[in-house]
């Protein structure tokens, strides 16, 4: 069966508008008559020191939203999106950056976010010298339209308890390109410092 040509015109914009968790925000200034558009990536990311100049913690949340592009686009155009559209899932990954010449033991206890908490059951991680270790730590509900996530993280580092209050910004696509392009570096306290091998 051949579809009418106007159907193809309807479907193409809907398919291209759905972009793997990215979010586009447009604003208009009525006084100047100018508008701006910002595209946010699907990644929230923040780095903090656990041991100053020695052991860094990078907290990454991957915004995940399962949508059927055509159905979602049609529902959006008809104003028929339900309450579930405002929710997404945040996949949490923790990275330990050990710039020290000795190993450090990190015990993951709990993370608290506005939608609830994740208990890590005192999972022990050995951060090896001059190495980066990644841990997939679970998922929790997040806002589908959020620009940042507040979290409280409870850990022990070499037997000492730490409670961290961290605000994770959602990277724009422009920031993401700059951070991951040749010569770029993530905006963490350790900057573009390399792990000695």
N, C-alpha and C positions, 0 to 999 in steps of 0.2 A: 504494500500500500504506500503510495506516495503522499507525503505530508505537504500541506500548503506552505508556500514560501514564508508567510508571515509567522508560522510556527517556529521555523529555524531562527528567525530574528528574535523571537521571545526567549528561546532556550539558550542561545549563545551568551547573552549577558548574564543570565542566571548562573551558568556553569563557570564563567570566569570570575564571578563575584565571590565564589566560595574558595578560599585559599588556605586550607590546612591550618586553621586556628589563628590566622592573622586577623587583625581588626583595623578598619579604616575609620578615622574620626575626622569629620569636616566641621569647620566653624566659620562664621561670617561676622565681620565687624561692620555694623550698620553705620558707624560714624565715618569710617574711611572707605567703605564700599569694597573692601578686599576680603577674600576668603583664604583659608589655609586648610590643607589636608595633611594629616599625619597617619602613616601606616605603622601599626605596631606588629611586631613579630609574635610568635607563640611562646617566647622564652622569657621567664623571669629569672634574674641572676644577681647574686651578691656574694662578695668575698670578704671574710673577716679573719683576723688573726686569732688563733687559739693560744699559741705561744709566740710572743712578739719576735718577728724576724726569723722564726724557726718553723712553725706549723700553722698553715692556713687552712681555713674551711671555706669551700665554695658551695653555696646552696642554690640549686637550680630547680625550677618548676617548669615542666613542659605542659602547656595548655592543650588539652585534648577535648575535642568536641566532635561527636559522631553526627553527621548530618547527611541526608540524601540531597545532593545539590538541587535537582529540579524541584522536588517536593518542598524543600525548605524555601527556595526562591519564590515559588508560587504562593506558599502560605504567607511569606513576608509581604509580597505585593498586595495580597488581599487583606492584610492586617489581621491574620488569623494565627499568629504565633502565640503559643501558650506560655504559662509560667516556667515550664522546663527549659525554654529557650534561654533564660537568663542564667542557667547553671551549666558549668562545664566540669571537667575533671582535671586536677593538677597532679601530674606524675612527679614525685619528689626524688631527686638524685643528689647525694652528698659526695663531694670530692675533698679528700684530704691531700694537701700539698705540703710535703715534708722537705724543707730546705736544709734540714739538719743532717749531721753525719751519724746520728743515732736514731733508732726506732722510737716511736712514742705510741702508747696504748690509749685508744679512745673508746670509751663506752658510750654508746648511743642509748639515751633513756626515753626522751619524749619530745615531740614537737606539738605546739598548740597554735592553731590558726583560727580565724574568725568562725569557720564552719565546724570546728571540733578539734580533735587531737588524734595523733598517732602514737601508739606505745611501741617502742623499739625493743622492749623486753631485754634491756641491758646487753644489746649485741656488742661484742668486742671486736674492734678493728685494730690491727697492727699497722700503723703508718711506717712503712719502711724508709730507710735513709734515702734522700734525694730521689723520691718517687712520688707519683700521684696515684691515689687509690680511689676508685669510684664505688659507691654503694647505692643500689636502687632501694629506696626506703619506703615505698608505698604510694598511695594516692589519696586525695581528699577532694571534696567539692570546692569549687572556686566560682567566682562570678565570671560569666562569659564575656563581660564587657569591662573587666577590671584593668587598671593600669599599674597596680602594685598589690603586694600581699604582705601583711604583717604576720610575723611568726615569732614565737618564743621557743627556743631550743634548749633542752637540758642535756648536758653531756658531762662526762668525766674525762679529764686529760691527765694521764699518769697518776690516777688516783685522786685528783682534785676536781671537785664539782664546779661546773660553770653553767650559768644561766645567761643566755644571749637573747637580746631583743633585736630582731633583724627586720628591716623593711626591704623587700625584694622589688626592685623596679622592673617593669616590663620593657624590654628593649624595643626601640623602634627599628624598623628594617634598615634605616640609614645607619643607626648605631651598630647594628649587627654586622653590616658590611664593613664598617670602619674597624671594628674590633677584630674581625677574622680575616681581613685583607692582609697581604704581605706587609710586614712592618707594623701592623696594628697590634694592640694588646687590650685585654679586658681591663675594666676600671677597678681592679682589685688592689688592696694595699701593697701587694708584691709587684704590681705593675707588669712589666714584660720580663721580669727576672726569670732566668732559666733554671731548671733543676739540673744540678751537676750530675754527670753520669760517670 
